[in-house]
Amino acid sequence: MKKQKKKVSMGDLAGMVQRGFVSVDERFNKVDKAFEVNTREHEAISLRLDNVAYRFELVELQKRVDFLEKKTGIKK
């Protein structure tokens, strides 16, 4: 048995293309929403980290304080 090929009209083709674009558009909207959430979370983390001293800064400051305490005789 051979399948008979159905002729596709221009209107049918236009409908298929339109449904494809609508489907892609819906998926892009979901990705955009997820991206916005990630951006907001990233900004929140960045704001919190702006107030954190980095480890190398703390080590350097500790060395300087130790030196000053030793020089002034404050260190026990």
Secondary structure, DSSP 8 states (H G I E B T S, - for coil): ---------HHHHHHHHHHHHHHHHHHHHHHHHHHHHHHHHHHHHHHHHHTS--HHHHHHHHHHHHHHHHHHT---
